[in-house]
Amino acid sequence: MNEKNQERDVYSAVADPTRRKLLHLLADADELALHELTPHFQMGRTAVSKHLAILKKAGLVADRKVGRETRYRLNAAPLKEIQDWVSFYEKFWTDRMILLKSLLEEE
């Protein structure tokens, strides 16, 4: 997958710990401006802004202009794709644990 497609990919977007923290911060608030998000990181506004841009391309963040300020909010809908993928493996492991339990009870 090339770099441009990775930026639009939800999995790639949430793979970075900084972006996961941004999503967490946005989940706890209705909207936050860049200047409200930046103090939570040991990086400058430009770097935080680049992370927000990747999240926006993946559809995980929406923004709106309020005067000269851009406010960001979480759009959690694309995370459903990850939840669906993980839930498949949750069923896999649940089935395996049930099998293991029955095998242990037979012994």
Residue frames relative to the residue before (quaternion, step in Angstrom):
aa qw qx qy qz dx dy dz
M 1.0000 0.0000 0.0000 0.0000 0.00 0.00 0.00
N 0.3732 -0.7397 0.5049 0.2421 3.59 -0.79 0.91
E 0.7186 -0.4819 0.2960 0.4048 3.56 -1.29 0.40
K 0.6361 0.5374 -0.3377 0.4388 3.60 0.97 -0.79
N 0.6754 0.4750 -0.2959 0.4803 3.62 0.93 -0.84
Q 0.6171 0.5523 -0.3501 0.4378 3.60 1.03 -0.70
E 0.6316 0.5376 -0.3397 0.4434 3.60 1.00 -0.73
R 0.7035 0.4471 -0.2595 0.4877 3.59 1.09 -0.65
D 0.5789 0.6047 -0.3553 0.4158 3.56 1.27 -0.25
V 0.4778 -0.6886 0.4671 0.2817 3.58 -0.77 1.05
Y 0.6449 0.5308 -0.3258 0.4430 3.60 0.94 -0.84
S 0.6682 0.4804 -0.2995 0.4828 3.59 0.92 -0.84
A 0.6368 0.5459 -0.3308 0.4324 3.56 1.00 -0.80
V 0.7527 0.3756 -0.2217 0.4931 3.60 0.91 -0.82
A 0.4780 0.6834 -0.4346 0.3399 3.60 1.24 -0.05
D 0.6785 0.4846 -0.2870 0.4716 3.58 1.11 -0.58
P 0.4931 -0.6922 0.4404 0.2894 3.62 -0.78 0.98
T 0.6092 0.5460 -0.3575 0.4505 3.60 1.06 -0.65
R 0.6829 0.4772 -0.2911 0.4703 3.57 0.91 -0.87
R 0.6137 0.5258 -0.3541 0.4707 3.59 1.07 -0.66
K 0.6438 0.5068 -0.3220 0.4743 3.59 1.00 -0.76
L 0.6174 0.5334 -0.3424 0.4660 3.59 1.01 -0.75
L 0.6504 0.5079 -0.3163 0.4680 3.59 0.93 -0.87
H 0.6415 0.5238 -0.3187 0.4610 3.57 0.99 -0.84
L 0.6560 0.5045 -0.3100 0.4680 3.60 0.91 -0.88
L 0.6876 0.4761 -0.2850 0.4682 3.57 0.93 -0.87
A 0.6077 0.5524 -0.3530 0.4483 3.59 1.13 -0.57
D 0.6953 0.4751 -0.2635 0.4706 3.57 1.13 -0.66
A 0.7484 0.3081 -0.1833 0.5579 3.61 1.27 -0.09
D 0.5738 -0.5643 0.4503 0.3868 3.55 -1.21 0.38
E 0.7609 -0.1415 0.1516 0.6148 3.54 0.85 -1.09
L 0.0526 -0.7766 0.6259 0.0489 3.53 -1.21 0.57
A 0.3894 -0.6913 0.5598 0.2390 3.54 -1.16 0.69
L 0.6878 -0.4826 0.3481 0.4157 3.55 -1.25 0.41
H 0.6758 0.4976 -0.3066 0.4492 3.60 0.90 -0.87
E 0.6447 0.4972 -0.3246 0.4815 3.61 1.22 -0.37
L 0.6706 0.4963 -0.2852 0.4717 3.57 1.17 -0.56
T 0.6249 0.6148 -0.3333 0.3470 3.57 0.92 -0.95
P 0.6538 0.5318 -0.3558 0.4038 3.69 0.82 -0.74
H 0.6138 0.5691 -0.3450 0.4247 3.61 1.20 -0.35
F 0.7323 0.3818 -0.1977 0.5282 3.58 1.31 -0.15
Q 0.3982 -0.6849 0.5508 0.2626 3.54 -1.23 0.48
M 0.5747 0.5073 -0.4123 0.4923 3.54 0.71 1.19
G 0.5951 -0.6030 0.4096 0.3382 3.53 -1.26 0.34
R 0.7235 -0.4395 0.3289 0.4186 3.51 -1.38 0.15
T 0.6303 0.5474 -0.3417 0.4317 3.58 1.01 -0.78
A 0.6658 0.4940 -0.3028 0.4702 3.59 0.94 -0.87
V 0.6452 0.4999 -0.3232 0.4788 3.61 0.93 -0.84
S 0.6350 0.5399 -0.3172 0.4523 3.56 1.00 -0.84
K 0.6408 0.5146 -0.3253 0.4676 3.60 1.01 -0.76
H 0.6377 0.5098 -0.3265 0.4763 3.59 1.01 -0.75
L 0.6417 0.5152 -0.3186 0.4703 3.58 1.00 -0.81
A 0.6255 0.5400 -0.3386 0.4500 3.59 1.03 -0.73
I 0.6411 0.5067 -0.3217 0.4782 3.61 1.00 -0.77
L 0.6514 0.4997 -0.3138 0.4770 3.58 0.96 -0.82
K 0.6372 0.5250 -0.3237 0.4622 3.57 1.04 -0.76
K 0.6522 0.5131 -0.3116 0.4629 3.61 0.97 -0.85
A 0.6735 0.4729 -0.2831 0.4926 3.57 1.14 -0.64
G 0.5129 -0.6715 0.3962 0.3592 3.57 1.29 -0.09
L 0.5115 0.6792 -0.3945 0.3484 3.58 1.28 0.14
V 0.7600 0.2390 -0.1316 0.5898 3.57 1.25 -0.39
A 0.1397 -0.7442 0.6472 0.0885 3.53 -1.10 0.81
D 0.1368 -0.7920 0.5894 0.0815 3.54 -1.16 0.54
R 0.0488 -0.7696 0.6344 0.0540 3.50 -1.33 0.34
K 0.4388 -0.6888 0.5193 0.2516 3.52 -1.13 0.73
V 0.0186 -0.7403 0.6720 -0.0031 3.50 -1.09 0.90
G 0.7862 -0.1343 0.0293 0.6025 3.54 0.00 1.31
R 0.7917 -0.2326 0.1972 0.5294 3.59 -0.73 -1.05
E 0.6327 0.5581 -0.3035 0.4428 3.55 1.30 -0.20
T 0.2375 -0.7271 0.6215 0.1693 3.55 -1.16 0.65
R 0.1700 -0.7815 0.5966 0.0662 3.54 -0.82 1.07
Y 0.2273 -0.7907 0.5629 0.0795 3.55 -0.97 0.96
R 0.0133 -0.7794 0.6263 0.0079 3.54 -1.17 0.69
L 0.5577 -0.6205 0.4518 0.3160 3.54 -1.22 0.59
N 0.0824 -0.7174 0.6874 0.0778 3.52 -1.20 0.72
A 0.1731 -0.8542 0.4856 0.0683 3.57 0.03 1.31
A 0.4314 0.7402 -0.4486 0.2544 3.62 1.18 -0.29
P 0.6794 0.4851 -0.3281 0.4422 3.68 0.82 -0.78
L 0.5609 0.6013 -0.3930 0.4115 3.61 1.19 -0.36
K 0.4918 0.6565 -0.4237 0.3841 3.60 1.24 -0.31
E 0.5967 0.5699 -0.3533 0.4409 3.59 1.07 -0.72
I 0.6736 0.4702 -0.2864 0.4932 3.59 0.96 -0.86
Q 0.6316 0.5327 -0.3338 0.4537 3.58 0.96 -0.82
D 0.6482 0.5165 -0.3151 0.4624 3.59 0.94 -0.86
W 0.6581 0.5094 -0.3061 0.4623 3.58 0.95 -0.88
V 0.6796 0.4821 -0.2876 0.4722 3.59 0.89 -0.93
S 0.6455 0.5375 -0.3355 0.4266 3.60 0.94 -0.80
F 0.5661 0.5728 -0.3835 0.4521 3.59 1.14 -0.55
Y 0.7142 0.4383 -0.2529 0.4836 3.59 0.87 -0.93
E 0.5611 0.5716 -0.3899 0.4544 3.57 1.16 -0.46
K 0.6461 0.4979 -0.3055 0.4912 3.58 0.99 -0.85
F 0.6101 0.5588 -0.3414 0.4461 3.57 0.99 -0.83
W 0.7252 0.4311 -0.2522 0.4739 3.58 0.78 -1.02
T 0.6024 0.5432 -0.3612 0.4600 3.60 1.05 -0.64
D 0.6499 0.5094 -0.3073 0.4730 3.59 0.94 -0.89
R 0.6621 0.5078 -0.3056 0.4586 3.58 0.97 -0.86
M 0.6580 0.5052 -0.3126 0.4627 3.58 1.00 -0.79
I 0.6186 0.5268 -0.3379 0.4750 3.58 1.06 -0.72
L 0.6472 0.5125 -0.3055 0.4746 3.58 0.98 -0.86
L 0.6545 0.5049 -0.3106 0.4693 3.57 0.91 -0.90
K 0.6472 0.5191 -0.3247 0.4541 3.59 0.92 -0.85
S 0.6757 0.4829 -0.3067 0.4650 3.59 0.89 -0.84
L 0.6309 0.5224 -0.3338 0.4666 3.59 1.06 -0.69
L 0.6621 0.4984 -0.3011 0.4718 3.58 0.99 -0.81
E 0.6505 0.5128 -0.3163 0.4624 3.58 1.03 -0.73
E 0.6173 0.5529 -0.3350 0.4483 3.60 1.15 -0.60
E 0.6531 0.5465 -0.3163 0.4180 3.58 1.08 -0.68
